[in-house]
Amino acid sequence: MDDLLKKGSLRLHWADSHMPVLKDVRRRFADEKPLAGLKIGMALHTEAKTGMLAVTLAEAGAHIRLASCNPLSTDDSVALALREEFGLEVYAKKWETSEEYYRNLNTVLDMSPDLIIDDGADLIAMAHTSRREVLGKVRAANEETTTGVVRLRAMAADGALRFPVLDINDAKMKFLFDNRYGTGQSAFDGWMNATNLIVAGKRLVVAGYGWCGKGVAMRAKGLGASVIVTEVDPVKAIEAKMDGLEVMRMIDAVKVADIIITVTGCKDIVTAEHIAVMKDGCVMGNVGHFDNEINKDALREASVSCERVRDFIDEYRTRDGRSLYLIAEGRLMNLAAGQGHPAEIMDMSFATQALGIVHMSRHYKEMGNQVYAVPHEIDAEIATLKLKSMGVQIDTLSESQVKYITGWEEGT
């Protein structure tokens, strides 16, 4: 236990030392206490960077209760250190069963939170379905990721959403860096930790060419893979083609793929139809939020056996003798088999979360029950702080330049 606690403490302090923007926000919050007396329920990947966000909100005066947003994404050492060193209420562990996962989310809602910070919208969805008694207390929420934002926009369109939600995912200081550079690097951190195999020289399929998919494809190409993209959006497909990548249908791509990485936010990307013709030896991994992008039921039905051959890899032997490999049970391999995004990336994302939840605590009464964009001022503040921490200075417009680009009379 002591060794685990020390490991978690070291990971938290290492992350903190590489998150200068969040540290700056925390110092300000410690003085101003903008969240004093408020209860915040959180469902996020419970690892070191998340831990420092929770500590920041606690220093702002909030009462925090944290659970994981994924059964495999908790770092047990960090969860322990948050409890023992920082005194936070943390209900999360690695390899949670489905029952444990939902019990922990329910425990977060048991506190009747004033504010919610969610990743994937499971906590918010539960507040609107099985735990409706908490709805009268929740003032507002933040949502971290694309999958959750899609769910919440659907709820708002149906008139089902009962409090305003801030769309953290689409803040520029989140998606331009977290989704692209964070996912791109952490996907392969998890893949290499799980497999200890080379990427160079292999045909690698990236399912989905959104910001996360772009990051994965960019890193795969840099590692020497021949990258194939599958898409349903014709504009994104053209973009992938113009970026120098092959574009195929999944049914064609699986026949030649050595590696498949799904990153769509949708279900049934790899199905029984694809598994039937998939190349022998293919290694599949997912970095979309939920474990339904690779259809595990179809994989089991096509197989005569399933055996864990490495810590995070299951080998499925098909009836026709092929071996197909699945990383981390089809869950987020960058967190289940790795440590998630780099600290410097999450510095910007979690500073956005921190400033965003304070914004919602102050302005929720002025908002309808919709999904809202992060104000430009928050993006600009975080960008300015990040540049300062990197020792970078940029130019500013003169008064005449401002007049020129905001006027219409002067054309030369």
Secondary structure, DSSP 8 states (H G I E B T S, - for coil): -HHHHHHHHHHHHHHHHT-HHHHHHHHHHHHH-TTTT-EEEEES--SHHHHHHHHHHHHTT-EEEEE-SSTT---HHHHHHHHHTT--EEE--TT--HHHHHHHHHHHHTT--SEEEESSSHHHHHHHTTTGGGTTT--EEEE-SHHHHHHHHHHHHTT---S-EEE-TTSHHHIIIIIIIIHHHHHHHHHHHHH----TTSEEEEE--SHHHHHHHHHHHHTT-EEEEE-S-HHHHHHHHHTT-EE--HHHHTTT-SEEEE-SSSS-SB-HHHHTT--TT-EEEE-SSSTTSB-HHHHHHTEEEEEEEETTEEEEEETTS-EEEEEGGGSBHHHHSS--S-HHHHHHHHHHHHHHHHHHHHHGGG--SSEEE--HHHHHHHHHHHHHHTT-------HHHHHHHH-SS---
